[in-house]
Amino acid sequence: MNYREIIDMIKGKIPSYVRGVEREIMIGNEVRELPQQQLATLNDHFRVFLKVMVENKASDIDIGGWGCSGHIWYRINGIKKPEESFGTLDYDETDIMLQSVLVDRQRELLYKNKNLDFSYSVNSGNGSERFRGDMYFELNNLCLNMRLIPQGIRLYKDLGFHPNVNKIMNLTHEKAGLILITGITGSGKSSTLDSIIDANNRTINAHIVIIASPVETVHKPIKCIVRHREVGRDVLSFKEGTIQALRQDPDIIMVGEMRDSDTIVTVLEVTDSGHKVFSTLHTASAIESIDRIIAECPVEEQERVRMRLADTLRCVISQKLVQGLNGKLVLAKEVMLMNSSIKAAIKNNSIEEIYQMINESGDMGMATLEKDLLRLYKEKKISLENAMNYANNKKRMNELLGSA
């Protein structure tokens, strides 16, 4: 049977009046019973879209649900557009195709949680391409966003950090402390973390434990033992993985994301015990990161969290990917390094003073996002318009551009 015949056969077995999760369960059952050759036909059709994604150097693909209006969408150089050449796909077609890439355990989690984070690999002429997938429901139908995981790890030195930042990132110089890489989805946080892990892996004999959802880059042990533990597959949660790591004799623990108060408190406790911990937050600045960590915790815990954060935090890198003049994405970053003044500001709940402290500490390696955007503009890497559009503090950005 060809692809269209398989789709039509499954559609014909699902009553039109069944909706939502119940419909997806029925589709999943039909897909599960397909002969291996027919399942492979569905998978091959799906992989055509991924092949085009790789060829076009797209970072993301979106499939399914009302929002895609039947099209396959790609994000290329930061811009998301539909690929008209594929025509349109109906809801049942995308639901069946998306279900075909899952195994039974993944389907169970999807039905239960209405969401599934997973990793996916495709063998190609260039080796194996790896993707990070997020499958979810929209108006009773399945949707998928899948992000291409770069095959190579960006060299740490290409990130362009100040020597003081380099010392904090490397276990050779700093054995303990919390380092946060923050930014919105798609800002390159994972790529930066991978560069940092790779730099440590190449320079010091140690044990690195990575807890991620899902695991994206798999690091080959060079000078370090590098453990990769995927949430949902190898460990139940970020919190459990962090606690368990303490019994595994780690030197560095990488917690993929501090999503909730339990994980935040656990990360701070582990760091306070003398470990070096890297993690991420979906925040746009150092100040917002500090506020978020404290606000995520119960009110009765916030004062204790504030003190522990002030004692353990070493560095916050907040980054954005900005559309460059050459059409490619350029990394802009805010850098906050802990010093006595910032530590006191956190403990005294004077967070609003930290921006000025960062602004005045360029010689230490700190920089506000606005100053880094100004640098990129002066170096003719980004436009004046984008320097303003990507700034967190528009008033300050306007002042800097006016005096440039």
N, C-alpha and C positions, 0 to 999 in steps of 0.2 A: 504493500500500500504506500502511496505517496503522502506527502505532508498534508495536503488538503483533504484527502480521503480519511486520514486518521482524525483530523480535527472534526470533520463532519460526523464521523461515526460516534465520537464521544459526545458531541453536542446533541445528537439524536437520542442519547440515553438519559439525558438530564431533563426532568420536567421543567417547563418554563415558569411554573409558579413557585419553585424553590429559590430562595434568595439568601444572600449573605453567607455566613460561615457554613450553614447547612449545605448550600450549593457547592462551596469549595471542598467540603468533605466528600461529597459525591464525585466531584471532578477528580480529587486526589485518589479516591478508590479506583476509579476507572483507569487513571494513569498508572497506578501501581500494578494493575493486572495486564498492562500491555506487554506483548512479547518484546524481548530485548531489541530486536531489529527496529520495531516501530518506535520504541522509546528513543533509540539512537537517531531516528529520523527527525523527531521533534527537537532533540538536543542540537543536531546539526543545523537546523533552521535557526535556532536561537543564536548559535555561535556565528552565524553570518553577520548578525548585527554587531557582535563583539569584534569580529574581524575588521569591519568598516570603522568601528570606533578606534582600533589600534592604528589602522592605516591613516586615519584623519587626525591622529594625535589628540583625540578628545579626552578630556579628563573624566567625564561622566556620561552615562546613558540613562534615559528615563523611558519606561515602557508601561502601558496599561492605565486603566482608570479613566474617569471623566476628564481629568485635567490634561491628559495628553491628547485628547480629541482624536484618538485612533492612530496618532503618528508616533514614530520613534524619534526621540529628541536627543541631541548631543550638545555637550558644552565644550566648545573649542576656543582656546585663548580667553576663557572667562565669559564667553557669550553663549547662551543656550538657545538653540534653534531646532525646529523640526526638520527631519530629512525627508523631503517630499518624494524622493525617488522610490521609497518603499511603499508608497500608497498608504491606505488606512487598514487597520486591523480592528475587528469588533471585540467586545469585552470577553466573550467566550473564548475566542482565539488566543488572546493574551493570557487569560486565566489558565487555560490548558497548557500553553507553552511555558509559562512561569512555573507551574506545578511540576513540569517535567524535569526541571533542574534540581528538585529537592529530593532528599531521602525521607523515609518515614518519620524519623525522629524530628527532622526539621519541620515537616508538615504539622506534627503534633504541637510543637512550640508556636508555630504560626497561628493555628486555630485557637490555641489557649490565650496567647498574649496579643493577638491581632498585629503582631510585628515580629520580624525575624532578622537579626544581624547574622551574616554568614560570609565565609570566604569561598571563592570559586576559582578554579584553574582551568586553563585551556592550553593544550600543547600546540605549538605552531612551529614554523620553520626556524624561528628565532629562539626556540626553547619553550619555556612555559610562561604564559602570561597569567598574572594573578589579579584578581578583582575583589573588592570589598562590596558586598551586596546588602541592601536594606529592603526587605519586602514588607508591604503593609497594605491595609485596606483603605479604600476611598469609595464611599457610597456603595458599599457591598461588593466591590470588585477589587482584584489584586493590582497592586502597582509595584514597580521595582525601580530603585535607583542603584546603579552599579558604578563604582569608581575604579579606574585603572590604577593599579599599584605600580609605580615606576620600577623597572627591573634593576636599575643601578641605584646605588646610594650616593647622594650628593656628598662630595668631599666637604668635611667640616670647615676647612679653611676658606671655602668659597662662600660661606655665610657672612664673612666679613665682620666678626665680632672683635671687640677691644681685647687686648691681652688680659685685662682683669676678669673679663667674662670667661675667657678660655681657661683660666685657672680654676674658676668656680665649677665649670662643666667637667673638668677632668679629675678623676679619682686620685691621680698622682699628687695633686695639690690640695684638694678638699675631700676629706673622707666622709663628711656627713652634711646634712642640710637638705632642704626642699627647694627644688627648681621647677618653676611652672612655665610651660609654653602655652600661650593662650591665643585665641582668635576665633572668628566665626567658622562655621563649617566650610571647608574648601580653602582655608587660608594657609595650608601647608604645614600644620602643626606636626602631623605624623612624620613628614619628610624631615623636618628639623630634628625631631627626636631621634629618628633613625641615624641621622648624621652624627649626633652626639654619642649615641650608643656605639656606632661604628668607630668613632675616634677613640673611645675608651677601650674597645675590643682590640684595637691595634697597638695600644701604647702601654698597657699594664696587665699583669696577670691577676685575674679576679674572677668573681662569679656574678653574673648579671641575670636577674629574673625579670622577664617581661610578662605582664598580665594585660591582655588586650581583648577587645571585642569588636571585630574578630582580629586574629593575628594577621597583620599585613605583610611586612617584610620579615623574612626568616633569615636571621644573621648566622653566617657560618662561623663557628668558633675559630678564633685566630690566637689571641693570647688569653681569652676568657672562656670559661664555661658560659654559654648563653642558653638559658631555658626559656621556652615559649609556651605560655599557658593561656589557652583561649577560653574566655568566659562562656559557659554553656556546654563546652565540650570537655575541657580538662579541669575546670574548676567552676563552682556554682556562681560566684560573684566576684567583683573587684575587691570587696571587703574580705571575703574568705581567702582569696588569693594572696592578699597583702598580709593577712595574719599568718597564713601557712608559710609564706616566704621567710618569716622570721626563724622557722625551724629548719630552713634549708641552707643556712650559712651563706647568705648573700652579702655582696659588697655594694651592689647597686640594685635597686628595685624600680622598675618602670611600671607605673599604674596608668593604663591607657587613658582613663578619664575619671575625674572626681565628680560623679554624677549626683550624689546624694549625701546627706549629713553623716550617715554611717560610714561611708567611704572616706569622707573628709576627716572625721575624727580619728579613724583608724590610721590614715596616712600621717596625720600629725603625731599620733602616738608612736608610730614606727620610726618616724624621723627623729623624734625626741629621744628615742632609745639609742641614737648614735648611728643611724644608717643614712645613706645617700639615696634620695628618692626623687625621681622625675615624674611629672604628671601634667595633665592638660585641663584647661577649663574653656568653656565657650564664652569668653569675655573679650572685650575690645581694648582694654587698657589695664595697667598695673593697679590703679585705684579701684576700678570696677572688679578686678580679681579679688582684692582684699575684702571689699564690701560683700561680694558674693559668698566667699568662704564663710564669713561670720554670719551673714543673714540666712544661709542655708541651715544653720544649726538651731536647735530649740533655744528659746529666749534664755532659759535658765543655764544653758551651756555657753552662751555667747562670750561672756567675760573670760572664762577659762580658755576658750578657743582663741580669743584675741591674744591673750598672753602667750599661749603656746605657739601661735603663728608668728608672733614677733620674735620669738626665740629660735625658731627653726627655719624660717624663710631665708633663702640666700639670694635668689634672683627670680625676676619675672620678665619673660620675653613675650610681648604682645605683638602679633604680626598680622599683616594684611598682604594679599597679592594684588598689585595694582596694574591695570592695563598700561603697558609701556608704549613708547612712541614707535617701537619696531613691531608692534602687534603682539608681542609676547608679554607674559606676566613678570612683574618685577617685585621682589620682596622688600617691603617697608616694615620697620620694626621699632617698637618702643622697648627700651631696656631700663629696668630698675634693679640696682644692686643694693643689698641691705647694708646700711651703715647705722651709726648710733642715732642720728637724727630721725631717720625713717623708722627705726625700731621704736623710738620714743613716741613718734606720731601714731603708730599703730596701737601701742599700749595706752596712750592717752585719748584714743578715739578721735584723733585729729587728722583723719585720712585725707581731708581736702587739702592739707598743706603739702602732701607728698608730690603733687605735680610740679610745684615750684622747686622742690628739693631736687627732683630729677633734672629739671631744666637748668639748674645751676651747677650740676655735677658732671658736665661733659668730660672733664679731664680724668674722671674716674672710670669712664666708659659708659656712662648713662646717657640716654637720649630720649626725649619725648617723641611720640610718633610724628608730631608736626615738624620737629627739627629734621627728622630723617626724610620726611617727604620733601622738605626744602632742599636737602642735599641731593636727592634724586632729581628734583627739578633743575637745580643748578648744573648737574652733570648731564642734563639733556636726555634723561632716561624716561621721564614722564612729563605729561603736559601740565600747564598751569591749572587747567580745569580739573584734572584728576588729583593734583596735589590738594586742591580745595575739597573736592568731593569725598576723598578718603580720610580726611582729617577728622579726629574726634572732637577737637576744640576749634571750631570754625573761626571764632574771633581771634584766637592766637595765631592761627594759620594765616589769616588775612594780614595781621600785623607783621608777621615774618616775611610774607611775600611783598608787602609794601616797602619794607626796608632792604629788600634783596637787591 
